[in-house]
Amino acid sequence: ESGTAVLATVDQNRLPHIRWITPGCIEERTGAIFIVSSEKFSKVQHIRSNPSVELMFQNPALETILNISGRANILKNPSILSETLECVGKHLDTFWRISEPDDETVVLETIIEKATVYHPLHGNHETVHFS
């Protein structure tokens, strides 16, 4: 239901940073979430020093919130970039406005390790660990 998510990373000084992102899934690559970024963006530098990340998704009514934890990889594979752009490209207006033409576009692949779904109106949640 949501075309955006919040990505949390930790910088070299162990300070947290969060930002809105446009995530995507590739049908043939289950167990991972893909994000387009620029090599120059701070989130890429954060992932280089600490690949642990968390994503938060929510439905518009805030009835369901999903947190996904995992390890992020920085991919420079043209095939995966093409697949990711096919999935999320039409939603990247802001990305194209703030990135520069000479920026190297990369894909951030988050391998899902844990997912927790919250239902705040019902006061419950469930966590699943992936191996």
RAWO-V905901 format. One record per helix or strand. SS is the DSSP state (H for helix, E for strand). FROM is the first residue (numbers start at 0). TO is the last residue. If there is no record, write none. Layout:
SS_FROM_TO, SS_FROM_TO
//
This chain:
E_4_9, E_15_20, E_22_23, E_31_37, H_41_48, E_51_57, E_64_74, H_77_90, H_92_97, E_104_118, E_123_128
//
